[in-house]
Structures are given as structure tokens and as C-alpha cells.
């Protein structure tokens, strides 16, 4: 598990300010619960998995700053894709 610190904190629906996110390996049974749509694209799909890692609704991560999002995707990739450290193309 790794902690990713947000440069620009976001606020959860309950008013909690989120300053960091946890990144961890997911189990298959967890990944099956994520409804990834083609319109999500690779970044949107990755953010849905990060939301799952943090028990947050995916809409919370829609508010993440663009710079934080790019850094977060880079940090999360090794937890989601074997070996290459980046999202594979489909």
C-alpha cells in the first residue's frame, strides 16, 4: 500500500477534506464491482478503481485537480497493470 498526497485537496460529500488517497492492490472480486464504461476512458476507469481503494463514490474523484489526477494515475498504474507501470491500451 502507498499513500498519495494531493497537492490540491478535495471535499467529500460529508464535508470531509481529503488530502491523501491510499493506493493498494485490488482483489478480483472488488474489481468486478466497478462499472467501467467506454466513455470513462482509461483515466476515468483508473479513477473509479482508486475511488474503490478509498471507499469513496467515484464522483468525489471527479473534483480532483488535473495536475493531481495525472500524478495519481501514474502512481496508481502499478497497482492496476502488471509489469509495465502504465495503463495498457485496449
Buried (B, 14 or more C-beta within 10 A) or exposed (E): EEEBEBEEBBEBEEEEEBEEBEBBEBEEEEEEEBEBEEEBEBEBBBBBBBBBBBEBEBEBBEEBBEEBBEBBBBBBBBBBEEEEEEBEEE
